[in-house]
């Protein structure tokens, strides 16, 4: 026993390694917190694998201590502050795919003074722009939409009439980071738009005045639970970029049709790249007062062809939608200002 007690640390580690190699569990006589034992054990393990011991800048790394409740408060106070600030937004963008993100990016450049709220039903923004066609990596962009890649300093291979970004995720992550760094943008992901807020005024008729939201997991499980009422975000303009029909696709188009605010929804046509992209960009518009539609959701309301795995139309449709949305916003602001002046005059007249 005395000899065993005087056994060196390295000898004990070698003994443990030999026993462990035979599939047996060994409990150390040394306390596990002993730093000498830990270092010797690590060296022995690496040696048994034929690996050299490597020193890195992250050895003996230590984090600052924190209370779990502090983490809770750090997240929730910021989130609920954002909910309060963006309860009344200037522009709400439904869908954070390539068209919606392009719209948000352009708005941050041309209108840095407005509040832009993005609602994305998925946990992961980006829509279908993380991959090219059929789950391939490369993203094909027909010219001249490649100019957006130049602006974002995204490298590509120039193939003449089109360019190829080596991975779609490179474009999407770059664009997403630009949008999220903007001070006037807040994205609420894992949040679904369940309905639209519709108002009516004599001068414009029915118009879109906001969106009705809920957690996506709640929206997907209304039929399994008791009533779970939603929330509302008021806005002056909604840009809908929810994509073509699907579980949560073409959300706005389908709702506008049910409300009788659009005449028909023929659905997306069959694939034709050469006509599809031009039509998506050229048909990007304010479909009803207060709602601009861009990207593939337009194909559902216009019956235009799908374009398949080319992405330029999504980018440019989003950029165009930003300018249309800003013009709509300024008209709404002018209308509200005129109404306020009229109300003040009417009150003054009554007082007199």
C-alpha positions as CSV (number, residue, x, y, z in Angstrom):
1,X,0.0,0.0,0.0
2,X,2.8,2.3,0.8
3,X,4.4,1.8,-2.6
4,X,1.0,2.5,-4.2
5,X,0.6,5.7,-2.3
6,X,4.0,6.9,-3.5
7,X,3.3,6.0,-7.2
8,X,3.9,9.1,-9.4
9,X,1.1,10.8,-11.2
10,X,2.4,9.8,-14.6
11,X,2.6,6.2,-13.5
12,X,-1.0,6.3,-12.2
13,X,-2.2,7.7,-15.5
14,X,-0.3,5.0,-17.5
15,X,-1.9,2.4,-15.2
16,X,-5.4,3.9,-15.8
17,X,-4.8,3.9,-19.5
18,X,-3.8,0.3,-19.6
19,X,-6.8,-0.8,-17.6
20,X,-9.1,1.4,-19.6
21,X,-7.8,-0.2,-22.8
22,X,-9.1,-3.5,-21.5
23,X,-12.6,-2.0,-21.2
24,X,-12.5,-1.6,-17.4
25,X,-13.6,1.5,-15.4
26,X,-11.0,2.9,-13.0
27,X,-11.6,5.4,-10.3
28,X,-8.7,7.7,-9.5
29,X,-7.3,7.9,-6.0
30,X,-6.5,11.5,-6.8
31,X,-9.2,14.1,-6.5
32,X,-10.6,15.0,-10.0
33,X,-9.9,18.7,-9.4
34,X,-6.2,18.1,-9.1
35,X,-4.7,20.1,-12.0
36,X,-1.6,18.0,-12.2
37,X,-3.7,14.9,-12.7
38,X,-5.8,16.6,-15.4
39,X,-2.8,17.7,-17.4
40,X,-1.1,14.3,-17.2
41,X,-4.3,12.6,-18.2
42,X,-4.8,14.8,-21.2
43,X,-1.2,14.2,-22.3
44,X,-1.6,10.5,-21.9
45,X,-4.8,10.4,-23.8
46,X,-3.3,12.3,-26.7
47,X,-0.2,10.1,-26.7
48,X,-2.3,7.0,-26.8
49,X,-4.0,8.4,-29.9
50,X,-0.6,9.2,-31.5
51,X,-1.2,12.9,-31.3
52,X,1.1,15.6,-30.1
53,X,0.2,17.9,-27.2
54,X,-0.8,21.3,-28.7
55,X,-0.8,24.6,-26.8
56,X,-3.5,27.1,-28.0
57,X,-4.5,30.6,-26.9
58,X,-7.7,29.0,-25.5
59,X,-6.2,26.7,-22.9
60,X,-7.5,27.1,-19.4
61,X,-10.3,29.3,-20.8
62,X,-12.6,30.8,-18.2
63,X,-15.9,32.7,-18.6
64,X,-17.1,35.5,-16.4
65,X,-19.6,34.3,-13.8
66,X,-23.3,35.1,-14.5
67,X,-26.6,34.4,-12.8
68,X,-29.2,32.5,-14.9
69,X,-31.8,35.2,-14.0
70,X,-29.5,37.8,-15.5
71,X,-29.6,36.0,-18.9
72,X,-33.4,35.8,-18.6
73,X,-33.7,39.6,-18.1
74,X,-31.1,40.4,-20.7
75,X,-33.2,38.7,-23.4
76,X,-36.7,39.5,-22.3
77,X,-36.3,43.2,-21.5
78,X,-34.9,43.8,-24.9
79,X,-37.5,41.7,-26.7
80,X,-40.5,43.3,-25.0
81,X,-38.9,46.8,-25.5
82,X,-38.8,46.1,-29.2
83,X,-42.4,44.9,-29.2
84,X,-43.4,48.1,-27.6
85,X,-41.4,50.3,-30.0
86,X,-42.6,48.4,-33.1
87,X,-46.2,48.1,-32.1
88,X,-46.7,51.0,-34.5
89,X,-44.3,50.7,-37.4
90,X,-43.9,52.6,-40.6
91,X,-43.4,49.5,-42.8
92,X,-44.0,45.9,-41.9
93,X,-42.4,43.3,-44.2
94,X,-44.0,39.9,-44.2
95,X,-41.4,37.2,-45.0
96,X,-37.6,37.4,-44.7
97,X,-36.7,35.5,-47.9
98,X,-34.5,37.0,-50.6
99,X,-37.2,39.5,-51.8
100,X,-38.2,40.6,-48.3
101,X,-34.6,41.0,-47.2
102,X,-33.8,42.9,-50.3
103,X,-36.7,45.2,-49.7
104,X,-35.6,45.8,-46.1
105,X,-32.0,46.5,-47.2
106,X,-33.1,49.1,-49.8
107,X,-35.4,50.8,-47.3
108,X,-32.5,51.2,-44.8
109,X,-30.6,53.1,-47.5
110,X,-33.4,55.3,-48.9
111,X,-35.3,55.9,-45.6
112,X,-33.1,55.5,-42.6
113,X,-35.5,57.5,-40.5
114,X,-38.5,55.1,-40.7
115,X,-39.3,52.1,-38.5
116,X,-39.1,48.8,-40.4
117,X,-40.5,45.6,-38.8
118,X,-39.9,42.2,-40.4
119,X,-42.1,39.3,-39.5
120,X,-40.7,35.8,-40.4
121,X,-42.6,32.6,-39.6
122,X,-39.4,30.4,-39.5
123,X,-36.8,30.3,-36.8
124,X,-34.2,30.8,-39.6
125,X,-34.7,33.8,-41.9
126,X,-33.7,33.5,-45.6
127,X,-36.6,31.5,-47.1
128,X,-35.5,29.3,-49.9
129,X,-32.3,31.3,-50.6
130,X,-29.9,29.2,-48.5
131,X,-29.4,26.8,-51.5
132,X,-29.8,26.9,-55.2
133,X,-32.0,24.5,-57.2
134,X,-32.6,20.9,-56.0
135,X,-30.6,21.5,-52.8
136,X,-27.4,22.4,-54.8
137,X,-25.1,25.0,-53.3
138,X,-24.5,27.5,-56.1
139,X,-26.8,30.4,-56.8
140,X,-27.4,31.6,-60.3
141,X,-28.2,35.3,-60.9
142,X,-29.0,36.6,-64.4
143,X,-27.5,40.0,-65.2
144,X,-28.0,42.8,-64.5
145,X,-29.2,41.7,-61.0
146,X,-25.5,40.9,-60.2
147,X,-25.0,44.6,-59.4
148,X,-26.5,43.9,-56.0
149,X,-23.8,41.4,-55.4
150,X,-21.2,44.0,-56.4
151,X,-22.8,46.5,-53.9
152,X,-22.6,43.9,-51.1
153,X,-19.0,42.9,-52.1
154,X,-20.0,39.3,-52.7
155,X,-17.6,37.4,-55.0
156,X,-19.0,35.4,-58.0
157,X,-17.9,33.7,-61.2
158,X,-18.9,35.8,-64.3
159,X,-20.3,33.5,-67.0
160,X,-21.2,36.3,-69.5
161,X,-25.0,36.7,-69.3
162,X,-25.2,35.4,-65.7
163,X,-23.0,35.1,-62.6
164,X,-22.7,32.2,-60.1
165,X,-22.2,32.8,-56.4
166,X,-20.4,29.7,-55.0
167,X,-22.9,29.2,-52.3
168,X,-26.4,30.7,-51.9
169,X,-25.8,31.0,-48.2
170,X,-23.0,33.4,-48.9
171,X,-25.4,35.8,-50.5
172,X,-28.2,35.3,-47.9
173,X,-26.0,35.6,-44.8
174,X,-24.3,38.7,-46.2
175,X,-27.6,40.4,-47.0
176,X,-29.2,39.3,-43.7
177,X,-26.3,40.7,-41.7
178,X,-26.6,44.1,-43.5
179,X,-30.3,44.3,-42.7
180,X,-30.0,43.2,-39.0
181,X,-27.2,45.7,-38.4
182,X,-29.4,48.6,-39.4
183,X,-30.6,50.7,-36.4
184,X,-34.1,51.1,-37.8
185,X,-34.9,47.4,-38.4
186,X,-36.3,44.8,-36.0
187,X,-37.0,41.2,-37.1
188,X,-39.4,39.1,-35.2
189,X,-38.7,35.5,-36.4
190,X,-40.6,32.4,-35.3
191,X,-43.6,34.7,-35.6
192,X,-46.5,34.2,-38.1
193,X,-48.9,36.7,-39.6
194,X,-52.3,35.1,-39.1
195,X,-54.5,37.8,-40.5
196,X,-54.5,41.4,-41.8
197,X,-55.8,44.5,-40.1
198,X,-58.3,46.2,-42.6
199,X,-59.7,49.7,-42.1
200,X,-61.9,51.8,-44.3
201,X,-62.0,55.5,-45.2
202,X,-64.2,57.3,-47.7
203,X,-61.2,58.7,-49.6
204,X,-59.5,55.4,-50.2
205,X,-62.0,52.7,-49.3
206,X,-60.7,49.6,-47.6
207,X,-56.9,49.6,-46.9
208,X,-54.4,47.5,-45.0
209,X,-53.6,49.1,-41.6
210,X,-51.5,46.4,-39.9
211,X,-50.9,42.7,-39.4
212,X,-52.2,40.2,-36.9
213,X,-49.4,38.1,-35.4
214,X,-48.9,35.0,-33.2
215,X,-46.0,32.7,-32.3
216,X,-45.6,30.3,-35.3
217,X,-45.9,27.3,-33.0
218,X,-49.2,28.6,-31.8
219,X,-50.4,29.4,-35.3
220,X,-49.6,25.8,-36.4
221,X,-51.5,24.3,-33.4
222,X,-54.8,26.2,-33.1
223,X,-56.7,23.0,-33.8
224,X,-55.0,21.1,-30.9
225,X,-55.4,23.7,-28.2
226,X,-58.1,26.0,-26.8
227,X,-58.4,29.6,-28.2
228,X,-55.1,31.4,-28.3
229,X,-55.7,35.0,-29.3
230,X,-53.2,36.8,-31.4
231,X,-51.4,40.2,-31.2
232,X,-51.5,43.2,-33.6
233,X,-48.9,45.5,-35.1
234,X,-50.2,48.7,-36.7
235,X,-48.4,50.0,-39.7
236,X,-48.8,52.5,-42.5
237,X,-47.6,50.1,-45.2
238,X,-47.3,46.3,-45.5
239,X,-44.9,44.7,-47.9
240,X,-45.8,41.0,-48.4
241,X,-43.1,38.7,-49.7
242,X,-44.5,35.3,-48.5
243,X,-43.5,33.3,-51.6
244,X,-45.7,31.1,-53.8
245,X,-48.4,28.9,-52.4
246,X,-47.5,26.5,-49.6
247,X,-48.2,25.9,-45.9
248,X,-47.5,29.5,-45.1
249,X,-46.9,30.8,-48.6
250,X,-48.9,33.4,-50.5
251,X,-50.5,34.4,-47.1
252,X,-51.5,37.9,-48.1
253,X,-52.8,37.0,-51.5
254,X,-55.0,34.2,-50.1
255,X,-56.4,36.5,-47.4
256,X,-57.1,39.4,-49.8
257,X,-59.0,37.0,-52.0
258,X,-61.1,35.7,-49.1
259,X,-61.9,39.3,-48.1
260,X,-62.9,40.2,-51.7
261,X,-60.2,42.8,-52.0
262,X,-58.7,41.2,-55.1
263,X,-60.8,39.8,-58.0
264,X,-59.0,36.5,-58.6
265,X,-56.1,34.3,-57.7
266,X,-55.3,32.1,-60.6
267,X,-52.2,30.7,-59.1
268,X,-48.6,30.4,-60.3
269,X,-48.0,29.3,-63.9
270,X,-45.6,26.7,-65.1
271,X,-41.9,27.3,-65.3
272,X,-40.4,29.7,-67.9
273,X,-37.3,31.4,-66.7
274,X,-37.0,33.9,-69.6
275,X,-40.5,35.4,-69.1
276,X,-40.9,34.8,-65.4
277,X,-38.3,37.1,-63.9
278,X,-39.2,40.1,-66.0
279,X,-42.8,39.7,-65.1
280,X,-42.1,39.4,-61.4
281,X,-40.1,42.7,-61.4
282,X,-42.4,44.6,-63.7
283,X,-45.5,43.5,-61.8
284,X,-44.2,44.4,-58.4
285,X,-46.8,46.9,-57.1
286,X,-49.2,48.2,-54.5
287,X,-52.0,45.7,-55.0
288,X,-54.5,47.3,-52.6
289,X,-54.0,50.5,-50.6
290,X,-51.5,49.9,-47.9
291,X,-50.1,46.6,-49.3
292,X,-47.2,46.1,-51.7
293,X,-46.6,42.6,-53.0
294,X,-43.2,41.4,-54.3
295,X,-41.3,38.2,-55.1
296,X,-43.0,34.9,-56.0
297,X,-46.2,35.8,-54.2
298,X,-47.0,38.0,-57.2
299,X,-47.1,34.9,-59.4
300,X,-50.1,33.6,-57.4
301,X,-52.1,36.8,-58.0
302,X,-51.0,37.3,-61.6
303,X,-50.8,33.7,-62.8
304,X,-47.3,34.5,-64.1
305,X,-44.7,31.6,-64.6
306,X,-42.4,30.4,-62.0
307,X,-38.7,30.9,-62.8
308,X,-37.1,28.0,-60.9
309,X,-33.5,28.2,-59.5
310,X,-32.6,31.8,-60.7
311,X,-32.7,34.5,-58.0
312,X,-32.3,37.9,-59.7
313,X,-36.0,38.7,-59.9
314,X,-36.3,38.2,-56.1
315,X,-33.6,40.7,-55.4
316,X,-34.8,43.4,-57.8
317,X,-38.5,42.9,-57.0
318,X,-37.6,43.5,-53.3
319,X,-35.6,46.6,-54.2
320,X,-38.4,48.0,-56.3
321,X,-41.0,47.2,-53.6
322,X,-39.0,49.4,-51.2
323,X,-39.4,52.4,-53.4
324,X,-43.1,51.7,-53.9
325,X,-43.6,51.2,-50.2
326,X,-41.9,54.5,-49.3
327,X,-44.1,56.4,-51.8
328,X,-47.1,54.7,-50.3
329,X,-45.9,55.6,-46.8
330,X,-45.4,59.3,-47.7
331,X,-49.0,59.4,-49.2
332,X,-50.3,57.9,-46.0
333,X,-48.4,60.4,-43.9
334,X,-49.8,63.3,-46.0
335,X,-53.3,62.0,-45.7
336,X,-53.0,61.6,-41.9
337,X,-51.6,65.1,-41.7
338,X,-54.4,66.6,-43.7
339,X,-57.0,64.7,-41.6
340,X,-55.4,66.1,-38.4
341,X,-55.5,69.6,-39.8
342,X,-59.2,69.2,-40.7
343,X,-60.0,67.8,-37.3
344,X,-58.3,70.8,-35.6
345,X,-60.2,73.2,-37.7
346,X,-63.5,71.5,-37.0
347,X,-62.8,71.6,-33.3
348,X,-62.0,75.3,-33.5
349,X,-65.2,76.0,-35.4
350,X,-67.2,74.2,-32.8
351,X,-65.5,76.0,-30.0
352,X,-66.2,79.4,-31.6
